[in-house]
Amino acid sequence: MTFCVMIMVCPKKFNRRDDMKPKICFRRFHTVAYLQQIWWLEVGGEIEFCFPQGTYSLFFRLHLGRASKRLGRRVCSLEHVHGWDIKPVRFQLSTSDGQQAQSKCYLDEPGIWTLHRVGDFVVKNSSAPTKVRFSMIQIDCTHTKGGLCVDAVLICPKGSRKGKNVTYL
């Protein structure tokens, strides 16, 4: 059995103009953040957990376009997707024992849910809790960007085929 953790990304505060309100659409946890139009993006969080000993990978689950269901079928509106191809998004993680990882990528796969890999961390002692901090940042106020669904953060054992063995409902 593979041990995986999925953490809901729950937007608490958005830095935005009043006319750039985030929308909520339904997915994995019944709600995800849909960012229709923003100037900059900062998503972050942390988890403290007694992970089993091993090496883990951390991913953000994202979707360019507004994902929804119509007449029982999955559909995607790409109407508001823009700006993600100008500057890369920076992903970071750090652990309570000093491990760090970061990656950058352009978001350029509209219409599908993708797992964007942040990096790996190693748990040596399964009886001690490990605190993992993670973030996704794209700060460039020279242009707006939009049409992004932010669903969750996935932590799974390294080499588990990017979480493909995790059952999604």
Chimera marker file (.cmm) of the C-alpha trace (Angstrom):
<marker_set name="trace">
<marker id="1" x="0.000" y="0.000" z="0.000" r="1" g="1" b="0" radius="0.5"/>
<marker id="2" x="1.291" y="3.466" z="-0.898" r="1" g="1" b="0" radius="0.5"/>
<marker id="3" x="1.052" y="6.264" z="1.665" r="1" g="1" b="0" radius="0.5"/>
<marker id="4" x="-0.020" y="9.600" z="0.125" r="1" g="1" b="0" radius="0.5"/>
<marker id="5" x="-1.303" y="12.856" z="1.590" r="1" g="1" b="0" radius="0.5"/>
<marker id="6" x="-3.488" y="15.311" z="-0.317" r="1" g="1" b="0" radius="0.5"/>
<marker id="7" x="-3.982" y="18.767" z="1.170" r="1" g="1" b="0" radius="0.5"/>
<marker id="8" x="-6.803" y="21.038" z="0.082" r="1" g="1" b="0" radius="0.5"/>
<marker id="9" x="-5.714" y="24.482" z="-1.000" r="1" g="1" b="0" radius="0.5"/>
<marker id="10" x="-8.184" y="26.762" z="0.742" r="1" g="1" b="0" radius="0.5"/>
<marker id="11" x="-7.908" y="30.437" z="-0.178" r="1" g="1" b="0" radius="0.5"/>
<marker id="12" x="-8.150" y="32.600" z="2.934" r="1" g="1" b="0" radius="0.5"/>
<marker id="13" x="-7.011" y="35.958" z="1.571" r="1" g="1" b="0" radius="0.5"/>
<marker id="14" x="-6.484" y="37.350" z="-1.900" r="1" g="1" b="0" radius="0.5"/>
<marker id="15" x="-4.565" y="40.493" z="-2.751" r="1" g="1" b="0" radius="0.5"/>
<marker id="16" x="-6.601" y="41.895" z="-5.606" r="1" g="1" b="0" radius="0.5"/>
<marker id="17" x="-8.643" y="44.753" z="-6.914" r="1" g="1" b="0" radius="0.5"/>
<marker id="18" x="-12.355" y="44.544" z="-6.152" r="1" g="1" b="0" radius="0.5"/>
<marker id="19" x="-13.232" y="43.588" z="-9.723" r="1" g="1" b="0" radius="0.5"/>
<marker id="20" x="-10.855" y="40.615" z="-9.736" r="1" g="1" b="0" radius="0.5"/>
<marker id="21" x="-12.678" y="38.291" z="-7.366" r="1" g="1" b="0" radius="0.5"/>
<marker id="22" x="-11.688" y="34.619" z="-7.264" r="1" g="1" b="0" radius="0.5"/>
<marker id="23" x="-14.428" y="32.186" z="-8.203" r="1" g="1" b="0" radius="0.5"/>
<marker id="24" x="-15.042" y="28.825" z="-6.591" r="1" g="1" b="0" radius="0.5"/>
<marker id="25" x="-15.659" y="25.757" z="-8.734" r="1" g="1" b="0" radius="0.5"/>
<marker id="26" x="-16.116" y="22.141" z="-7.733" r="1" g="1" b="0" radius="0.5"/>
<marker id="27" x="-13.463" y="19.387" z="-7.916" r="1" g="1" b="0" radius="0.5"/>
<marker id="28" x="-11.536" y="16.947" z="-5.709" r="1" g="1" b="0" radius="0.5"/>
<marker id="29" x="-12.500" y="18.507" z="-2.363" r="1" g="1" b="0" radius="0.5"/>
<marker id="30" x="-15.789" y="19.845" z="-3.770" r="1" g="1" b="0" radius="0.5"/>
<marker id="31" x="-14.240" y="23.322" z="-4.018" r="1" g="1" b="0" radius="0.5"/>
<marker id="32" x="-11.104" y="24.708" z="-5.616" r="1" g="1" b="0" radius="0.5"/>
<marker id="33" x="-9.866" y="28.243" z="-6.065" r="1" g="1" b="0" radius="0.5"/>
<marker id="34" x="-10.507" y="29.551" z="-9.572" r="1" g="1" b="0" radius="0.5"/>
<marker id="35" x="-8.493" y="32.678" z="-10.272" r="1" g="1" b="0" radius="0.5"/>
<marker id="36" x="-10.197" y="34.507" z="-13.107" r="1" g="1" b="0" radius="0.5"/>
<marker id="37" x="-7.860" y="37.517" z="-13.248" r="1" g="1" b="0" radius="0.5"/>
<marker id="38" x="-5.007" y="38.432" z="-10.877" r="1" g="1" b="0" radius="0.5"/>
<marker id="39" x="-1.861" y="40.546" z="-10.849" r="1" g="1" b="0" radius="0.5"/>
<marker id="40" x="0.216" y="38.226" z="-8.664" r="1" g="1" b="0" radius="0.5"/>
<marker id="41" x="-0.147" y="34.833" z="-7.040" r="1" g="1" b="0" radius="0.5"/>
<marker id="42" x="1.007" y="33.569" z="-3.662" r="1" g="1" b="0" radius="0.5"/>
<marker id="43" x="-0.232" y="30.195" z="-2.419" r="1" g="1" b="0" radius="0.5"/>
<marker id="44" x="1.425" y="28.687" z="0.635" r="1" g="1" b="0" radius="0.5"/>
<marker id="45" x="0.894" y="26.337" z="3.493" r="1" g="1" b="0" radius="0.5"/>
<marker id="46" x="2.430" y="23.829" z="5.842" r="1" g="1" b="0" radius="0.5"/>
<marker id="47" x="1.748" y="20.424" z="7.290" r="1" g="1" b="0" radius="0.5"/>
<marker id="48" x="3.273" y="18.704" z="10.302" r="1" g="1" b="0" radius="0.5"/>
<marker id="49" x="2.917" y="14.940" z="10.226" r="1" g="1" b="0" radius="0.5"/>
<marker id="50" x="4.689" y="11.716" z="11.222" r="1" g="1" b="0" radius="0.5"/>
<marker id="51" x="5.492" y="10.441" z="7.734" r="1" g="1" b="0" radius="0.5"/>
<marker id="52" x="6.761" y="6.868" z="7.358" r="1" g="1" b="0" radius="0.5"/>
<marker id="53" x="10.499" y="6.731" z="6.687" r="1" g="1" b="0" radius="0.5"/>
<marker id="54" x="11.355" y="7.331" z="3.028" r="1" g="1" b="0" radius="0.5"/>
<marker id="55" x="11.724" y="9.893" z="0.260" r="1" g="1" b="0" radius="0.5"/>
<marker id="56" x="8.675" y="11.932" z="-0.725" r="1" g="1" b="0" radius="0.5"/>
<marker id="57" x="7.775" y="14.185" z="-3.644" r="1" g="1" b="0" radius="0.5"/>
<marker id="58" x="5.508" y="17.214" z="-3.352" r="1" g="1" b="0" radius="0.5"/>
<marker id="59" x="3.226" y="18.358" z="-6.200" r="1" g="1" b="0" radius="0.5"/>
<marker id="60" x="0.685" y="21.134" z="-6.779" r="1" g="1" b="0" radius="0.5"/>
<marker id="61" x="-2.450" y="19.991" z="-8.657" r="1" g="1" b="0" radius="0.5"/>
<marker id="62" x="-3.422" y="22.735" z="-11.124" r="1" g="1" b="0" radius="0.5"/>
<marker id="63" x="-5.689" y="23.264" z="-14.108" r="1" g="1" b="0" radius="0.5"/>
<marker id="64" x="-5.596" y="26.035" z="-16.699" r="1" g="1" b="0" radius="0.5"/>
<marker id="65" x="-9.176" y="26.815" z="-17.635" r="1" g="1" b="0" radius="0.5"/>
<marker id="66" x="-12.420" y="26.656" z="-15.721" r="1" g="1" b="0" radius="0.5"/>
<marker id="67" x="-13.213" y="23.001" z="-15.138" r="1" g="1" b="0" radius="0.5"/>
<marker id="68" x="-16.867" y="22.097" z="-14.641" r="1" g="1" b="0" radius="0.5"/>
<marker id="69" x="-19.486" y="19.495" z="-15.442" r="1" g="1" b="0" radius="0.5"/>
<marker id="70" x="-22.314" y="20.027" z="-17.892" r="1" g="1" b="0" radius="0.5"/>
<marker id="71" x="-24.962" y="17.335" z="-18.330" r="1" g="1" b="0" radius="0.5"/>
<marker id="72" x="-22.701" y="14.901" z="-16.444" r="1" g="1" b="0" radius="0.5"/>
<marker id="73" x="-19.722" y="15.484" z="-18.748" r="1" g="1" b="0" radius="0.5"/>
<marker id="74" x="-16.497" y="17.251" z="-17.879" r="1" g="1" b="0" radius="0.5"/>
<marker id="75" x="-16.007" y="20.466" z="-19.807" r="1" g="1" b="0" radius="0.5"/>
<marker id="76" x="-13.390" y="23.187" z="-19.733" r="1" g="1" b="0" radius="0.5"/>
<marker id="77" x="-13.671" y="26.872" z="-20.568" r="1" g="1" b="0" radius="0.5"/>
<marker id="78" x="-10.396" y="28.473" z="-21.669" r="1" g="1" b="0" radius="0.5"/>
<marker id="79" x="-12.000" y="31.921" z="-21.915" r="1" g="1" b="0" radius="0.5"/>
<marker id="80" x="-9.966" y="33.578" z="-19.123" r="1" g="1" b="0" radius="0.5"/>
<marker id="81" x="-6.626" y="31.735" z="-19.545" r="1" g="1" b="0" radius="0.5"/>
<marker id="82" x="-3.874" y="34.289" z="-20.132" r="1" g="1" b="0" radius="0.5"/>
<marker id="83" x="-0.511" y="35.496" z="-18.846" r="1" g="1" b="0" radius="0.5"/>
<marker id="84" x="1.002" y="32.224" z="-17.584" r="1" g="1" b="0" radius="0.5"/>
<marker id="85" x="3.379" y="31.958" z="-20.546" r="1" g="1" b="0" radius="0.5"/>
<marker id="86" x="5.168" y="35.269" z="-19.845" r="1" g="1" b="0" radius="0.5"/>
<marker id="87" x="7.026" y="34.482" z="-16.586" r="1" g="1" b="0" radius="0.5"/>
<marker id="88" x="7.471" y="31.119" z="-14.837" r="1" g="1" b="0" radius="0.5"/>
<marker id="89" x="5.741" y="30.139" z="-11.609" r="1" g="1" b="0" radius="0.5"/>
<marker id="90" x="8.150" y="29.383" z="-8.751" r="1" g="1" b="0" radius="0.5"/>
<marker id="91" x="7.427" y="26.397" z="-6.493" r="1" g="1" b="0" radius="0.5"/>
<marker id="92" x="9.258" y="25.900" z="-3.164" r="1" g="1" b="0" radius="0.5"/>
<marker id="93" x="9.339" y="23.512" z="-0.225" r="1" g="1" b="0" radius="0.5"/>
<marker id="94" x="11.287" y="23.397" z="3.015" r="1" g="1" b="0" radius="0.5"/>
<marker id="95" x="11.256" y="21.025" z="5.971" r="1" g="1" b="0" radius="0.5"/>
<marker id="96" x="11.790" y="21.453" z="9.696" r="1" g="1" b="0" radius="0.5"/>
<marker id="97" x="15.188" y="19.733" z="9.440" r="1" g="1" b="0" radius="0.5"/>
<marker id="98" x="16.507" y="22.210" z="6.861" r="1" g="1" b="0" radius="0.5"/>
<marker id="99" x="15.856" y="20.471" z="3.543" r="1" g="1" b="0" radius="0.5"/>
<marker id="100" x="14.890" y="22.759" z="0.672" r="1" g="1" b="0" radius="0.5"/>
<marker id="101" x="13.809" y="22.352" z="-2.935" r="1" g="1" b="0" radius="0.5"/>
<marker id="102" x="12.496" y="24.643" z="-5.617" r="1" g="1" b="0" radius="0.5"/>
<marker id="103" x="11.450" y="24.473" z="-9.224" r="1" g="1" b="0" radius="0.5"/>
<marker id="104" x="10.134" y="26.838" z="-11.866" r="1" g="1" b="0" radius="0.5"/>
<marker id="105" x="7.905" y="26.260" z="-14.846" r="1" g="1" b="0" radius="0.5"/>
<marker id="106" x="5.571" y="27.997" z="-17.236" r="1" g="1" b="0" radius="0.5"/>
<marker id="107" x="1.955" y="26.906" z="-17.004" r="1" g="1" b="0" radius="0.5"/>
<marker id="108" x="1.188" y="25.912" z="-20.575" r="1" g="1" b="0" radius="0.5"/>
<marker id="109" x="-1.123" y="22.884" z="-20.591" r="1" g="1" b="0" radius="0.5"/>
<marker id="110" x="-4.686" y="24.227" z="-20.727" r="1" g="1" b="0" radius="0.5"/>
<marker id="111" x="-7.670" y="21.951" z="-20.331" r="1" g="1" b="0" radius="0.5"/>
<marker id="112" x="-6.118" y="19.190" z="-18.189" r="1" g="1" b="0" radius="0.5"/>
<marker id="113" x="-5.357" y="18.680" z="-14.523" r="1" g="1" b="0" radius="0.5"/>
<marker id="114" x="-1.581" y="18.556" z="-14.052" r="1" g="1" b="0" radius="0.5"/>
<marker id="115" x="0.697" y="17.739" z="-11.154" r="1" g="1" b="0" radius="0.5"/>
<marker id="116" x="3.524" y="20.292" z="-10.971" r="1" g="1" b="0" radius="0.5"/>
<marker id="117" x="6.504" y="18.829" z="-9.100" r="1" g="1" b="0" radius="0.5"/>
<marker id="118" x="8.048" y="21.052" z="-6.443" r="1" g="1" b="0" radius="0.5"/>
<marker id="119" x="10.784" y="18.703" z="-5.224" r="1" g="1" b="0" radius="0.5"/>
<marker id="120" x="11.675" y="15.889" z="-2.846" r="1" g="1" b="0" radius="0.5"/>
<marker id="121" x="12.358" y="15.550" z="0.869" r="1" g="1" b="0" radius="0.5"/>
<marker id="122" x="13.619" y="12.663" z="3.001" r="1" g="1" b="0" radius="0.5"/>
<marker id="123" x="12.084" y="11.430" z="6.258" r="1" g="1" b="0" radius="0.5"/>
<marker id="124" x="14.621" y="9.547" z="8.387" r="1" g="1" b="0" radius="0.5"/>
<marker id="125" x="12.693" y="9.211" z="11.652" r="1" g="1" b="0" radius="0.5"/>
<marker id="126" x="9.075" y="8.109" z="11.308" r="1" g="1" b="0" radius="0.5"/>
<marker id="127" x="8.308" y="8.629" z="15.007" r="1" g="1" b="0" radius="0.5"/>
<marker id="128" x="9.132" y="12.370" z="14.928" r="1" g="1" b="0" radius="0.5"/>
<marker id="129" x="6.782" y="14.773" z="13.139" r="1" g="1" b="0" radius="0.5"/>
<marker id="130" x="8.178" y="16.485" z="10.040" r="1" g="1" b="0" radius="0.5"/>
<marker id="131" x="6.971" y="19.985" z="9.209" r="1" g="1" b="0" radius="0.5"/>
<marker id="132" x="6.793" y="20.677" z="5.468" r="1" g="1" b="0" radius="0.5"/>
<marker id="133" x="6.252" y="24.220" z="4.172" r="1" g="1" b="0" radius="0.5"/>
<marker id="134" x="5.289" y="24.705" z="0.528" r="1" g="1" b="0" radius="0.5"/>
<marker id="135" x="4.536" y="27.614" z="-1.755" r="1" g="1" b="0" radius="0.5"/>
<marker id="136" x="3.652" y="28.577" z="-5.304" r="1" g="1" b="0" radius="0.5"/>
<marker id="137" x="4.505" y="32.142" z="-6.321" r="1" g="1" b="0" radius="0.5"/>
<marker id="138" x="4.237" y="34.218" z="-9.477" r="1" g="1" b="0" radius="0.5"/>
<marker id="139" x="4.835" y="37.882" z="-8.766" r="1" g="1" b="0" radius="0.5"/>
<marker id="140" x="5.016" y="40.086" z="-11.814" r="1" g="1" b="0" radius="0.5"/>
<marker id="141" x="2.770" y="43.107" z="-11.757" r="1" g="1" b="0" radius="0.5"/>
<marker id="142" x="3.549" y="44.100" z="-15.342" r="1" g="1" b="0" radius="0.5"/>
<marker id="143" x="0.666" y="41.987" z="-16.658" r="1" g="1" b="0" radius="0.5"/>
<marker id="144" x="-2.443" y="40.194" z="-15.451" r="1" g="1" b="0" radius="0.5"/>
<marker id="145" x="-2.887" y="36.459" z="-15.566" r="1" g="1" b="0" radius="0.5"/>
<marker id="146" x="-5.981" y="34.355" z="-15.157" r="1" g="1" b="0" radius="0.5"/>
<marker id="147" x="-7.930" y="31.196" z="-15.723" r="1" g="1" b="0" radius="0.5"/>
<marker id="148" x="-6.174" y="29.030" z="-13.121" r="1" g="1" b="0" radius="0.5"/>
<marker id="149" x="-7.783" y="26.401" z="-10.860" r="1" g="1" b="0" radius="0.5"/>
<marker id="150" x="-5.750" y="25.542" z="-7.758" r="1" g="1" b="0" radius="0.5"/>
<marker id="151" x="-6.952" y="22.239" z="-6.300" r="1" g="1" b="0" radius="0.5"/>
<marker id="152" x="-4.528" y="20.668" z="-3.858" r="1" g="1" b="0" radius="0.5"/>
<marker id="153" x="-1.009" y="19.777" z="-2.793" r="1" g="1" b="0" radius="0.5"/>
<marker id="154" x="-0.075" y="16.113" z="-3.087" r="1" g="1" b="0" radius="0.5"/>
<marker id="155" x="2.707" y="14.444" z="-1.083" r="1" g="1" b="0" radius="0.5"/>
<marker id="156" x="3.527" y="10.891" z="-2.146" r="1" g="1" b="0" radius="0.5"/>
<marker id="157" x="6.507" y="8.509" z="-2.092" r="1" g="1" b="0" radius="0.5"/>
<marker id="158" x="9.127" y="9.385" z="-4.697" r="1" g="1" b="0" radius="0.5"/>
<marker id="159" x="8.778" y="7.253" z="-7.791" r="1" g="1" b="0" radius="0.5"/>
<marker id="160" x="5.063" y="6.566" z="-7.348" r="1" g="1" b="0" radius="0.5"/>
<marker id="161" x="4.500" y="7.730" z="-10.939" r="1" g="1" b="0" radius="0.5"/>
<marker id="162" x="3.581" y="11.328" z="-10.043" r="1" g="1" b="0" radius="0.5"/>
<marker id="163" x="0.700" y="10.256" z="-7.848" r="1" g="1" b="0" radius="0.5"/>
<marker id="164" x="-0.981" y="8.236" z="-10.592" r="1" g="1" b="0" radius="0.5"/>
<marker id="165" x="-1.625" y="5.433" z="-8.109" r="1" g="1" b="0" radius="0.5"/>
<marker id="166" x="-3.716" y="7.790" z="-5.971" r="1" g="1" b="0" radius="0.5"/>
<marker id="167" x="-7.425" y="7.244" z="-6.435" r="1" g="1" b="0" radius="0.5"/>
<marker id="168" x="-9.286" y="10.394" z="-7.468" r="1" g="1" b="0" radius="0.5"/>
<marker id="169" x="-13.049" y="10.434" z="-7.117" r="1" g="1" b="0" radius="0.5"/>
<link id1="1" id2="2" r="1" g="1" b="0" radius="0.2"/>
<link id1="2" id2="3" r="1" g="1" b="0" radius="0.2"/>
<link id1="3" id2="4" r="1" g="1" b="0" radius="0.2"/>
<link id1="4" id2="5" r="1" g="1" b="0" radius="0.2"/>
<link id1="5" id2="6" r="1" g="1" b="0" radius="0.2"/>
<link id1="6" id2="7" r="1" g="1" b="0" radius="0.2"/>
<link id1="7" id2="8" r="1" g="1" b="0" radius="0.2"/>
<link id1="8" id2="9" r="1" g="1" b="0" radius="0.2"/>
<link id1="9" id2="10" r="1" g="1" b="0" radius="0.2"/>
<link id1="10" id2="11" r="1" g="1" b="0" radius="0.2"/>
<link id1="11" id2="12" r="1" g="1" b="0" radius="0.2"/>
<link id1="12" id2="13" r="1" g="1" b="0" radius="0.2"/>
<link id1="13" id2="14" r="1" g="1" b="0" radius="0.2"/>
<link id1="14" id2="15" r="1" g="1" b="0" radius="0.2"/>
<link id1="15" id2="16" r="1" g="1" b="0" radius="0.2"/>
<link id1="16" id2="17" r="1" g="1" b="0" radius="0.2"/>
<link id1="17" id2="18" r="1" g="1" b="0" radius="0.2"/>
<link id1="18" id2="19" r="1" g="1" b="0" radius="0.2"/>
<link id1="19" id2="20" r="1" g="1" b="0" radius="0.2"/>
<link id1="20" id2="21" r="1" g="1" b="0" radius="0.2"/>
<link id1="21" id2="22" r="1" g="1" b="0" radius="0.2"/>
<link id1="22" id2="23" r="1" g="1" b="0" radius="0.2"/>
<link id1="23" id2="24" r="1" g="1" b="0" radius="0.2"/>
<link id1="24" id2="25" r="1" g="1" b="0" radius="0.2"/>
<link id1="25" id2="26" r="1" g="1" b="0" radius="0.2"/>
<link id1="26" id2="27" r="1" g="1" b="0" radius="0.2"/>
<link id1="27" id2="28" r="1" g="1" b="0" radius="0.2"/>
<link id1="28" id2="29" r="1" g="1" b="0" radius="0.2"/>
<link id1="29" id2="30" r="1" g="1" b="0" radius="0.2"/>
<link id1="30" id2="31" r="1" g="1" b="0" radius="0.2"/>
<link id1="31" id2="32" r="1" g="1" b="0" radius="0.2"/>
<link id1="32" id2="33" r="1" g="1" b="0" radius="0.2"/>
<link id1="33" id2="34" r="1" g="1" b="0" radius="0.2"/>
<link id1="34" id2="35" r="1" g="1" b="0" radius="0.2"/>
<link id1="35" id2="36" r="1" g="1" b="0" radius="0.2"/>
<link id1="36" id2="37" r="1" g="1" b="0" radius="0.2"/>
<link id1="37" id2="38" r="1" g="1" b="0" radius="0.2"/>
<link id1="38" id2="39" r="1" g="1" b="0" radius="0.2"/>
<link id1="39" id2="40" r="1" g="1" b="0" radius="0.2"/>
<link id1="40" id2="41" r="1" g="1" b="0" radius="0.2"/>
<link id1="41" id2="42" r="1" g="1" b="0" radius="0.2"/>
<link id1="42" id2="43" r="1" g="1" b="0" radius="0.2"/>
<link id1="43" id2="44" r="1" g="1" b="0" radius="0.2"/>
<link id1="44" id2="45" r="1" g="1" b="0" radius="0.2"/>
<link id1="45" id2="46" r="1" g="1" b="0" radius="0.2"/>
<link id1="46" id2="47" r="1" g="1" b="0" radius="0.2"/>
<link id1="47" id2="48" r="1" g="1" b="0" radius="0.2"/>
<link id1="48" id2="49" r="1" g="1" b="0" radius="0.2"/>
<link id1="49" id2="50" r="1" g="1" b="0" radius="0.2"/>
<link id1="50" id2="51" r="1" g="1" b="0" radius="0.2"/>
<link id1="51" id2="52" r="1" g="1" b="0" radius="0.2"/>
<link id1="52" id2="53" r="1" g="1" b="0" radius="0.2"/>
<link id1="53" id2="54" r="1" g="1" b="0" radius="0.2"/>
<link id1="54" id2="55" r="1" g="1" b="0" radius="0.2"/>
<link id1="55" id2="56" r="1" g="1" b="0" radius="0.2"/>
<link id1="56" id2="57" r="1" g="1" b="0" radius="0.2"/>
<link id1="57" id2="58" r="1" g="1" b="0" radius="0.2"/>
<link id1="58" id2="59" r="1" g="1" b="0" radius="0.2"/>
<link id1="59" id2="60" r="1" g="1" b="0" radius="0.2"/>
<link id1="60" id2="61" r="1" g="1" b="0" radius="0.2"/>
<link id1="61" id2="62" r="1" g="1" b="0" radius="0.2"/>
<link id1="62" id2="63" r="1" g="1" b="0" radius="0.2"/>
<link id1="63" id2="64" r="1" g="1" b="0" radius="0.2"/>
<link id1="64" id2="65" r="1" g="1" b="0" radius="0.2"/>
<link id1="65" id2="66" r="1" g="1" b="0" radius="0.2"/>
<link id1="66" id2="67" r="1" g="1" b="0" radius="0.2"/>
<link id1="67" id2="68" r="1" g="1" b="0" radius="0.2"/>
<link id1="68" id2="69" r="1" g="1" b="0" radius="0.2"/>
<link id1="69" id2="70" r="1" g="1" b="0" radius="0.2"/>
<link id1="70" id2="71" r="1" g="1" b="0" radius="0.2"/>
<link id1="71" id2="72" r="1" g="1" b="0" radius="0.2"/>
<link id1="72" id2="73" r="1" g="1" b="0" radius="0.2"/>
<link id1="73" id2="74" r="1" g="1" b="0" radius="0.2"/>
<link id1="74" id2="75" r="1" g="1" b="0" radius="0.2"/>
<link id1="75" id2="76" r="1" g="1" b="0" radius="0.2"/>
<link id1="76" id2="77" r="1" g="1" b="0" radius="0.2"/>
<link id1="77" id2="78" r="1" g="1" b="0" radius="0.2"/>
<link id1="78" id2="79" r="1" g="1" b="0" radius="0.2"/>
<link id1="79" id2="80" r="1" g="1" b="0" radius="0.2"/>
<link id1="80" id2="81" r="1" g="1" b="0" radius="0.2"/>
<link id1="81" id2="82" r="1" g="1" b="0" radius="0.2"/>
<link id1="82" id2="83" r="1" g="1" b="0" radius="0.2"/>
<link id1="83" id2="84" r="1" g="1" b="0" radius="0.2"/>
<link id1="84" id2="85" r="1" g="1" b="0" radius="0.2"/>
<link id1="85" id2="86" r="1" g="1" b="0" radius="0.2"/>
<link id1="86" id2="87" r="1" g="1" b="0" radius="0.2"/>
<link id1="87" id2="88" r="1" g="1" b="0" radius="0.2"/>
<link id1="88" id2="89" r="1" g="1" b="0" radius="0.2"/>
<link id1="89" id2="90" r="1" g="1" b="0" radius="0.2"/>
<link id1="90" id2="91" r="1" g="1" b="0" radius="0.2"/>
<link id1="91" id2="92" r="1" g="1" b="0" radius="0.2"/>
<link id1="92" id2="93" r="1" g="1" b="0" radius="0.2"/>
<link id1="93" id2="94" r="1" g="1" b="0" radius="0.2"/>
<link id1="94" id2="95" r="1" g="1" b="0" radius="0.2"/>
<link id1="95" id2="96" r="1" g="1" b="0" radius="0.2"/>
<link id1="96" id2="97" r="1" g="1" b="0" radius="0.2"/>
<link id1="97" id2="98" r="1" g="1" b="0" radius="0.2"/>
<link id1="98" id2="99" r="1" g="1" b="0" radius="0.2"/>
<link id1="99" id2="100" r="1" g="1" b="0" radius="0.2"/>
<link id1="100" id2="101" r="1" g="1" b="0" radius="0.2"/>
<link id1="101" id2="102" r="1" g="1" b="0" radius="0.2"/>
<link id1="102" id2="103" r="1" g="1" b="0" radius="0.2"/>
<link id1="103" id2="104" r="1" g="1" b="0" radius="0.2"/>
<link id1="104" id2="105" r="1" g="1" b="0" radius="0.2"/>
<link id1="105" id2="106" r="1" g="1" b="0" radius="0.2"/>
<link id1="106" id2="107" r="1" g="1" b="0" radius="0.2"/>
<link id1="107" id2="108" r="1" g="1" b="0" radius="0.2"/>
<link id1="108" id2="109" r="1" g="1" b="0" radius="0.2"/>
<link id1="109" id2="110" r="1" g="1" b="0" radius="0.2"/>
<link id1="110" id2="111" r="1" g="1" b="0" radius="0.2"/>
<link id1="111" id2="112" r="1" g="1" b="0" radius="0.2"/>
<link id1="112" id2="113" r="1" g="1" b="0" radius="0.2"/>
<link id1="113" id2="114" r="1" g="1" b="0" radius="0.2"/>
<link id1="114" id2="115" r="1" g="1" b="0" radius="0.2"/>
<link id1="115" id2="116" r="1" g="1" b="0" radius="0.2"/>
<link id1="116" id2="117" r="1" g="1" b="0" radius="0.2"/>
<link id1="117" id2="118" r="1" g="1" b="0" radius="0.2"/>
<link id1="118" id2="119" r="1" g="1" b="0" radius="0.2"/>
<link id1="119" id2="120" r="1" g="1" b="0" radius="0.2"/>
<link id1="120" id2="121" r="1" g="1" b="0" radius="0.2"/>
<link id1="121" id2="122" r="1" g="1" b="0" radius="0.2"/>
<link id1="122" id2="123" r="1" g="1" b="0" radius="0.2"/>
<link id1="123" id2="124" r="1" g="1" b="0" radius="0.2"/>
<link id1="124" id2="125" r="1" g="1" b="0" radius="0.2"/>
<link id1="125" id2="126" r="1" g="1" b="0" radius="0.2"/>
<link id1="126" id2="127" r="1" g="1" b="0" radius="0.2"/>
<link id1="127" id2="128" r="1" g="1" b="0" radius="0.2"/>
<link id1="128" id2="129" r="1" g="1" b="0" radius="0.2"/>
<link id1="129" id2="130" r="1" g="1" b="0" radius="0.2"/>
<link id1="130" id2="131" r="1" g="1" b="0" radius="0.2"/>
<link id1="131" id2="132" r="1" g="1" b="0" radius="0.2"/>
<link id1="132" id2="133" r="1" g="1" b="0" radius="0.2"/>
<link id1="133" id2="134" r="1" g="1" b="0" radius="0.2"/>
<link id1="134" id2="135" r="1" g="1" b="0" radius="0.2"/>
<link id1="135" id2="136" r="1" g="1" b="0" radius="0.2"/>
<link id1="136" id2="137" r="1" g="1" b="0" radius="0.2"/>
<link id1="137" id2="138" r="1" g="1" b="0" radius="0.2"/>
<link id1="138" id2="139" r="1" g="1" b="0" radius="0.2"/>
<link id1="139" id2="140" r="1" g="1" b="0" radius="0.2"/>
<link id1="140" id2="141" r="1" g="1" b="0" radius="0.2"/>
<link id1="141" id2="142" r="1" g="1" b="0" radius="0.2"/>
<link id1="142" id2="143" r="1" g="1" b="0" radius="0.2"/>
<link id1="143" id2="144" r="1" g="1" b="0" radius="0.2"/>
<link id1="144" id2="145" r="1" g="1" b="0" radius="0.2"/>
<link id1="145" id2="146" r="1" g="1" b="0" radius="0.2"/>
<link id1="146" id2="147" r="1" g="1" b="0" radius="0.2"/>
<link id1="147" id2="148" r="1" g="1" b="0" radius="0.2"/>
<link id1="148" id2="149" r="1" g="1" b="0" radius="0.2"/>
<link id1="149" id2="150" r="1" g="1" b="0" radius="0.2"/>
<link id1="150" id2="151" r="1" g="1" b="0" radius="0.2"/>
<link id1="151" id2="152" r="1" g="1" b="0" radius="0.2"/>
<link id1="152" id2="153" r="1" g="1" b="0" radius="0.2"/>
<link id1="153" id2="154" r="1" g="1" b="0" radius="0.2"/>
<link id1="154" id2="155" r="1" g="1" b="0" radius="0.2"/>
<link id1="155" id2="156" r="1" g="1" b="0" radius="0.2"/>
<link id1="156" id2="157" r="1" g="1" b="0" radius="0.2"/>
<link id1="157" id2="158" r="1" g="1" b="0" radius="0.2"/>
<link id1="158" id2="159" r="1" g="1" b="0" radius="0.2"/>
<link id1="159" id2="160" r="1" g="1" b="0" radius="0.2"/>
<link id1="160" id2="161" r="1" g="1" b="0" radius="0.2"/>
<link id1="161" id2="162" r="1" g="1" b="0" radius="0.2"/>
<link id1="162" id2="163" r="1" g="1" b="0" radius="0.2"/>
<link id1="163" id2="164" r="1" g="1" b="0" radius="0.2"/>
<link id1="164" id2="165" r="1" g="1" b="0" radius="0.2"/>
<link id1="165" id2="166" r="1" g="1" b="0" radius="0.2"/>
<link id1="166" id2="167" r="1" g="1" b="0" radius="0.2"/>
<link id1="167" id2="168" r="1" g="1" b="0" radius="0.2"/>
<link id1="168" id2="169" r="1" g="1" b="0" radius="0.2"/>
</marker_set>
